Amino acid sequence: MKYRNSILDYSRLIAVILILLSVGSASSQGDDENKILIPREESFTSSSDLLQPYINRVCEISTSDPRYIELCDHVTPNDAKQYHRLELYNEDGSLWYRFSIIPKYPDSFIGERTQGDYGKMRKEGFSPFFSERGSDEAKALLVLPIRKESKHWYEVEVNEKTKETKYAPKFIPTMWQRITLSHWYWSCRRLEFDGAVLKLHDKPNGTRILATEFIDFTFGHYQRTESDWVFVLTESLGMRYFGWIRARQDDQILVKCYRFTPEKQDR
């Protein structure tokens, strides 16, 4: 009987050891899953959304659309003080650029409000898809196309001409915010595009509207999106026209939010 009890005690001991080992192994696996790897060590999938600074989220336009309500959050003065600096990283995890989106700060990404320097980028190689300077006190606008994403990183285009990409951290929720193309259009409402190339259509992938064939519109007012097309209201010589224009071709965005520049101020 004593021999049998010792065997049972030994069996219990082995069982406890195995349980502890399994718990430790699960904990280790959990730690590995939560570990933030450098970009080149993570697996990426393609993406077609956009990235903007966290404090650029907008709520000026009321909406009942749940897709936009969840992205809508009022920016407080405290937000602007705490979260105005952003970071972009290289593939090896080293810092590529750290900058402010408040123009009055010396480390702002965008140039002084002076003739010849208005809106120029302060870092060589940084030529974003969309930016607008604004006033010295207000935050500048910035939008970067997302090309790929992993569990912890966004791979974003930082140069519209060369298509060079860098990496924005997902794991800092108060730094960057992911948005869709339709949300961006909805937030600014007024759009600009090359009317000599983009013509109004009666529906997405439909036929051109003959009445507007020879009118080169330069801007329109956003109505809604469908797939890679946007429905706009445009005007010419006192006449109003509605129609669809292609907003995206492959990975190129053809229609942007209207951007103020000095040469447009007299329009």
N, C-alpha and C positions, 0 to 999 in steps of 0.2 A: 504493500500500500504506500509506504514511504517513497519507494522508487517511482510509483505511478504519479504521486503528487509532485515530485521533483520534475518529472517530464512535463506535467501540466504547467508548472511554474515557468519552466524553460520556454514552453510554447507561447505562453502569455508574453514573456519578455521579448521573444522574436517578433510577435505580433505588434507590440508597442513600438519596437524599433522600426519595423516596416512602415507603420502609420506615420511616425515622426519623419522618416525619410521621404515618404510620399508627400506630406505636408510641406516639407522643405523644398522638394522638387517643384511642387505647384507654385510655391511662393517665388522660387527662382524664375520659373517660366513667366509668372505674372510680372516680375520686375523687368525681364527681358522684353516683354510685350510693350511695356510702358516706357522703355528706354528711348530717348531721343537720339537718333543717329544723324550723322552729317548727311547732307543731301545725296552725295554720290553712293552712299551705302543703303539708301532706301529705294523701294520700288515705286515707280511713278506710272500714272495712267493719264491719258489725254483729258483736257478740259477746255471749255469754251466760254467760261464765265469771266468776270472782271474783278479786280481788287482795288479798293479805295481805302484811304485812312479811316480808322475807326471813328474819329471825331468829324468825319465828313458825312456821316449818316444824316438824312434829312427827314423832316416832318412838316415842312411848310404847307404841303398839299394834303388836305384831308382825303381819306379813302376808306372804303369798306372792303377792299380787296384783301383777303387774309394773307396773300403772298407778300404784300407790301407792309401790312401792319406789323408783322413779326420782324421786319427790318427797320421799322420806324422807332426811333428812340430819341427824345429830345436831348440835345447837347447842352450841358451846363457849363458855366464859366470855369468850374473846377476841372471838368473834362479837358478843356482847352489847355489849362495849365499843366495837367499831369500827362496827357497822352499825345502831345503835339510832335514828339520825336519818333521817327520810324527807322527801321533797320532793314537792310538787304545784305544777303550773304553770298559768298562764293560756294562753289561745289564742294570744296574741302572743309566748309564750315567756318572759314575765316570771314571777318567782317569786310564787306565791300563798301558800304556807304551807310552812314548814320546821319540823319538830317532832320530839320524841323520843317513843318509846313506853315509856320507863322512867318511871313515875310520880314518882319522887323528884327528877327533874331539873326545874328551873324552866321549861324550854321543852317540857315534856310536853304532849301534846294533851288530856289528861284531868285532871279536877279533883282536889282534895285528898281524902284519905280522912277527911272530916269530915261530920257530919250536915248535910244541906242542900246539900252540894257534891259528894257522892259521885258520880263518874262524869260530871259535867258537862263539856261541851266548853269549852275555853278560847278558841277562836276563833269569832267570830260567823259564822254561815253554815255552819260545819262540824258537821253532824249525821249521822254515818255510819250506814249500814245496820246494822252490828253492831259493838259494842265492849264490852269488859269490863276493868275497871280492874285487878283483882288487888292484890297487895301493893306496898309502896313499892319494894322491891328487884327484884321480878320484872317482866318485860315485860308490858305490857297487850296485850290482843287487839284486833285491828282487821280488819274485812273490808269491802271496797268492791266493789260490782257493776261489772263492766266493761260499758259500753254499746257502745263501738266501739274499734277498734284500727287503727293504721297500722304502718309498718315500724319506727318508733322510739318510738311513744307508745301508751299506753292512755288512752282517754277513760273516766273513772270517775265514778260518782255520788257526790257528797260531801255531799248533803243529801237524806235520805230523804223529807222532806215536799215540798220545792220541786222535787226532781229536778235540781237544778243539777249541772253536771258540770265537772270540771277534768281535768288531764292528768298522768299518772304516766310517768316515763321508763322505757322498755324497755332502754335502752342502759347502764344501771347495774345489772348482774346481782345485786349484793349489797344492793339497796335493796328491791325488790318481787319477789314470787313469784306467778305465775299458778296458780290451782287450779280444779278443777271443783267443781260443787255436791256431787257424791257424795264427793269427797275431803274437803271441809269437814265433811260429815255424819259420814264415817268417822272423822275426827280427834277429834270431840267425843263421838260416840256417843249422848249424851242430847239429844233434840230437844224444842222447845216450839212449841205452835201453838194456835190458837183452836178448841177442840173444838166450840163451838156452830155453827161454820161448816164446819169440815172434819170429815167423817164417814168412818169406816172403810168401805172397799170390798173386795169379794172379789178384785178384780184391777184393774189400771189401766184407767180408763174403764169399769169394770164396774158392778155394782149394790151398793147399800149393804147392810151386814151388819145385819140386823134386830135381832139381840141387842144391838147397841151403839147403836141409833138414838137413844135418849134418854139416852145417857151423854155428858157433855161432858168429854172427855179434855183435859188441858192439857199433857201431855208424853208422850213415848214413846221407846223405845230403838231406835236405828237398826239395820236389818238389811241392806237393800240398796236400790238405786234402779233404776228403769226409766223412761227418757224423763223426763217431768215428774212422776213419781210416786215416792213413797218407801214402802217396806214397814217397818212398825214393830211393836214389841211394846208394848202398853199394859196398864195394870192399873186395876182399880176394885173396891173392897170385897173384896179378896183374890182376885179372879178375873183371869186373864190372857187377853188378846185379841191376836190378830194380824190385821193388815189393811193395806190400801193407802190412803194419803191423798195428795191432790194437793199437790205441793211448790212448783210454779211455775204461775202463770197469766199468759200473755203475758210481760211483762218484770218482773212482780212475784213475788218469792220469798215464799211463804206460810208456810214452815216454817223456823225458825232453830235454831241450836244453843242449848241451855239456857244462860241467862246469870244469874249470881249478882248479886242486888241486895240491899240491906239488908232490904227488905220480905219477901224470900224466906228469910231466914236461919233462921226458926223453922219452916219447912215440913219 
